[in-house]
């Protein structure tokens, strides 16, 4: 028979989540920047868009801002993603652990509930991080509206912007609470995302080949594939709310951009003026970002680097005993 896991070590899970997040973001950031630019743009006075597609956005951003521009805002994201991913992954593991029955099993309903609670909790870290990230990522598009070109490099001459300046400007104009602009929009996206993603990942991960180290974890390639699949499905389904969140969280807009203050208001206006298609702006790019990001994050998370660094054993998921 199987007994419920009797130990839950939070520290290594937090460290593993942070390490996994850093690796994942470093690999996928340029795509995330393109996603933000595509989602934030709206038709100009002439009815045309600045970026027509993912390749077009890559080409124009690189031509105007260089390779450095492709990583605009990466520093702050890598810094802040540590607690964000640490909280998200550790919180889901914690809730799943609490909702398991005595025989170590967890029902589909409780898996979904654990995911939903994870979304509720981790948004308090996600909202400020994404707010600052979006301002840094979108700064190039806003500045490009009136930027001059450097004849030597051919790149646009853009004002310098830092995470510190963005943060202080927000606090100065809106107070500390200003850092949580878009909190409800983040909940609208992340609660259902986590409700879908974590149970799907766990289900896929559970059917794969296991490691031989006694941990009960799936092999690296299988956790990677499970994260890739669950991330792609969840990201695509929640793209409309990601578009709404991005629009709401933009503090400084370019000429002609609309300002949204609520989820219902943004949904109504976008539907009325841009149609259903607008809710999937950057959708493919979002899938291309989220799928490998979560694949990398989940696979790295289960390697257990923190346990190796701390010199402790990994938690045993299920302890088996021979029936007598």
C-alpha positions in Angstrom: 0.0 0.0 0.0 1.0 3.6 -0.4 1.3 6.2 2.4 0.9 10.0 2.0 4.2 11.9 1.9 5.0 13.0 5.4 7.5 15.8 4.7 7.4 19.0 2.7 10.6 21.0 2.5 9.7 24.5 1.3 13.2 26.1 1.0 14.6 23.8 -1.7 11.4 24.2 -3.7 11.6 28.0 -3.5 15.3 27.8 -4.6 14.5 25.4 -7.4 11.7 27.6 -8.7 14.0 30.6 -8.7 16.8 28.8 -10.6 14.3 27.4 -13.1 12.7 30.8 -13.7 16.1 32.5 -14.4 17.1 29.8 -16.9 13.7 29.9 -18.6 13.5 33.7 -18.9 17.1 34.0 -20.2 16.2 31.6 -23.1 12.8 33.1 -24.1 12.9 36.8 -23.3 13.2 38.2 -26.9 10.0 36.4 -27.8 8.3 37.8 -24.8 9.3 41.3 -25.8 7.9 40.8 -29.3 4.6 39.4 -27.8 4.2 42.6 -25.6 4.8 44.9 -28.6 2.3 43.0 -30.8 -0.3 43.0 -28.1 0.1 46.6 -27.1 0.0 48.2 -30.6 -3.2 49.6 -32.0 -3.9 51.1 -35.5 -2.2 54.4 -36.1 -3.9 57.5 -37.6 -3.4 56.0 -41.0 -5.0 52.7 -39.9 -1.7 50.8 -40.2 0.1 48.7 -37.5 3.8 49.2 -36.7 4.4 45.5 -36.7 2.6 43.1 -39.1 3.9 39.7 -37.8 6.3 38.0 -35.4 9.2 38.0 -38.0 8.4 41.7 -39.0 8.5 42.7 -35.3 11.8 41.0 -34.8 13.3 42.6 -37.9 12.1 46.1 -37.0 13.0 46.0 -33.3 16.5 44.7 -34.1 17.0 47.3 -36.9 15.8 50.2 -34.7 17.2 49.1 -31.3 19.9 46.5 -31.9 20.4 43.3 -30.1 20.4 45.2 -26.8 16.8 46.3 -27.6 15.7 42.7 -27.9 16.6 42.3 -24.2 15.0 45.6 -23.0 13.7 44.9 -19.5 15.4 41.5 -19.3 17.4 42.5 -16.2 14.5 43.3 -14.1 12.5 40.3 -15.3 15.4 37.9 -14.5 15.7 39.6 -11.1 12.0 39.5 -10.3 11.2 36.2 -11.9 13.1 34.4 -9.1 10.5 35.1 -6.4 7.6 34.8 -9.0 8.5 31.4 -10.2 9.6 30.3 -6.7 6.2 31.3 -5.3 4.2 29.8 -8.1 5.9 26.4 -8.2 6.4 26.0 -4.5 2.8 27.2 -3.8 1.3 24.6 -6.2 3.4 21.9 -4.6 2.3 23.0 -1.2 -1.4 23.1 -2.0 -1.2 19.7 -3.8 0.5 18.3 -0.8 -2.2 19.6 1.6 -5.0 18.3 -0.7 -3.7 14.8 -1.0 -5.6 11.9 0.6 -4.0 9.6 3.1 -3.0 7.2 0.4 -1.1 9.9 -1.4 -3.6 10.5 -4.2 -5.2 13.8 -5.3 -8.5 14.1 -7.1 -8.9 16.1 -10.3 -11.1 18.7 -8.5 -8.4 19.2 -5.8 -5.7 19.5 -8.5 -7.7 22.3 -10.1 -8.3 23.9 -6.7 -4.6 23.8 -5.9 -3.9 25.5 -9.3 -6.5 28.2 -8.7 -5.1 29.0 -5.2 -1.7 29.1 -6.7 -2.9 31.8 -9.2 -4.5 33.8 -6.3 -1.3 33.8 -4.3 1.4 34.3 -6.8 -0.2 37.3 -8.5 0.9 39.5 -5.6 4.4 39.0 -6.9 3.6 38.8 -10.6 1.7 42.1 -10.9 4.5 44.5 -10.0 7.0 42.4 -12.0 4.9 42.4 -15.1 3.9 46.1 -14.8 7.6 47.1 -14.8 8.5 44.6 -17.5 5.7 45.9 -19.8 6.9 49.6 -19.4 10.4 48.6 -20.3 9.4 46.4 -23.2 7.0 48.9 -24.7 9.3 51.9 -24.2 10.9 51.3 -27.6 7.6 51.3 -29.4 6.4 54.5 -27.7 9.7 56.3 -28.3 9.8 55.2 -32.0 6.8 57.4 -32.7 9.0 60.4 -32.5 12.5 59.0 -32.5 15.4 60.2 -34.7 17.8 57.8 -36.4 21.5 57.7 -35.6 23.2 58.1 -39.0 26.2 56.1 -37.8 24.4 53.0 -36.5 21.1 53.2 -38.3 19.4 52.6 -34.9 16.8 54.9 -33.4 18.0 57.3 -30.8 15.9 56.3 -27.8 15.9 57.8 -24.3 17.6 55.6 -21.6 15.1 53.9 -19.3 15.8 51.7 -16.3 13.7 49.6 -14.0 14.6 51.8 -11.1 13.4 54.9 -12.9 10.2 53.2 -14.0 9.5 52.0 -10.5 10.2 55.3 -8.9 8.1 57.2 -11.5 5.2 54.9 -10.8 5.5 55.2 -7.0 5.9 59.0 -7.3 2.8 59.4 -9.5 0.5 56.7 -8.1 2.0 55.6 -4.8 3.1 52.1 -3.8 -0.3 50.8 -4.7 0.4 51.9 -8.3 2.8 48.9 -8.6 -0.3 46.7 -8.4 -2.1 48.3 -11.3 -3.8 45.4 -13.2 -4.0 43.1 -10.2 -7.6 42.1 -11.1 -6.5 41.6 -14.8 -3.6 39.3 -13.6 -6.1 37.3 -11.5 -8.4 37.0 -14.5 -5.6 35.5 -16.5 -3.5 33.6 -14.0 -6.2 31.9 -11.8 -7.7 30.0 -14.8 -4.2 29.5 -16.3 -2.9 27.8 -13.2 -6.2 25.8 -12.9 -5.6 24.4 -16.4 -1.8 24.2 -16.5 -0.8 22.5 -13.3 -3.3 19.6 -13.4 -2.6 19.0 -17.1 1.2 19.0 -16.5 0.8 16.7 -13.5 -1.3 14.3 -15.5 1.1 14.2 -18.5 4.2 14.1 -16.2 2.8 11.1 -14.3 2.5 8.8 -17.3 6.1 9.1 -18.4 9.2 7.1 -17.7 10.6 7.6 -14.2 14.2 8.3 -13.0 16.1 5.5 -11.3 17.2 7.7 -8.3 14.3 6.8 -6.2 12.7 10.3 -6.3 9.7 9.1 -8.3 10.2 12.1 -10.7 9.8 11.7 -14.5 12.9 11.8 -16.6 14.1 15.2 -17.8 12.9 14.9 -21.4 9.5 13.8 -20.3 9.0 16.7 -17.8 10.2 19.0 -20.5 7.6 17.6 -23.0 4.8 17.7 -20.4 5.6 21.4 -19.6 5.8 22.2 -23.3 2.4 20.7 -24.0 0.6 22.0 -20.9 2.2 25.5 -21.4 1.1 25.7 -25.0 -2.5 24.7 -24.4 -2.9 27.0 -21.3 -1.2 29.9 -22.9 -3.4 29.8 -26.0 -6.6 29.5 -24.1 -5.7 32.5 -21.8 -4.3 34.8 -24.6 -7.4 37.1 -24.6 -6.9 37.9 -20.9 -3.2 38.4 -21.4 -4.0 41.0 -24.1 -6.4 42.7 -21.7 -3.8 42.6 -18.9 -1.1 44.1 -21.1 -3.4 46.9 -22.3 -4.4 47.7 -18.7 -0.9 47.6 -17.3 0.6 50.1 -19.8 1.3 53.3 -17.9 2.9 55.4 -20.6 1.3 55.2 -24.0 2.1 56.4 -27.4 -0.1 58.9 -29.3 -3.3 57.3 -30.3 -3.1 54.5 -27.7 -6.2 54.0 -25.5 -6.0 53.8 -21.8 -8.0 51.1 -20.0 -8.8 50.9 -16.3 -10.9 47.8 -15.9 -11.2 44.3 -17.4 -14.9 44.7 -18.5 -14.2 48.1 -20.0 -11.1 46.8 -21.9 -13.0 43.7 -23.2 -16.0 45.8 -24.4 -13.9 48.5 -26.1 -11.5 46.0 -27.8 -14.4 43.9 -29.1 -16.3 47.0 -30.4 -13.4 48.7 -32.1 -11.0 45.9 -33.0 -13.0 42.7 -33.1 -12.4 39.2 -31.7 -9.2 38.9 -33.7 -7.6 41.6 -31.5 -7.9 39.3 -28.4 -5.4 36.9 -30.0 -2.8 39.5 -30.9 0.6 38.0 -30.1 -1.2 34.7 -29.4 1.2 32.6 -31.4 4.1 34.4 -29.9 2.7 33.9 -26.4 2.5 30.2 -27.1 6.0 30.2 -28.5 7.2 32.0 -25.3 5.1 30.2 -22.6 5.5 26.6 -23.9 9.3 26.5 -23.9 9.5 28.7 -20.8 7.4 26.3 -18.8 9.1 23.3 -20.4 12.5 24.6 -19.3 11.2 25.7 -15.9 9.5 22.4 -15.0 12.4 20.3 -16.2 15.0 22.3 -14.4 12.7 22.5 -11.3 12.6 18.7 -11.0 16.4 18.3 -11.4 16.7 19.3 -7.8 19.7 21.6 -7.9 18.8 23.2 -4.6 18.9 19.9 -2.8 22.4 19.2 -4.3 23.5 22.7 -3.2 22.1 22.3 0.3 23.3 18.7 0.6 19.8 17.3 1.5 17.7 14.6 0.0 14.7 15.3 -2.2 11.2 14.9 -0.7 9.9 11.4 -1.5 6.5 11.8 -3.2 5.1 8.4 -2.3 6.5 5.9 0.2 5.7 2.3 -0.7 5.5 -0.5 1.8 5.0 -4.2 1.2 1.7 -5.5 2.3 1.9 -8.0 5.1 
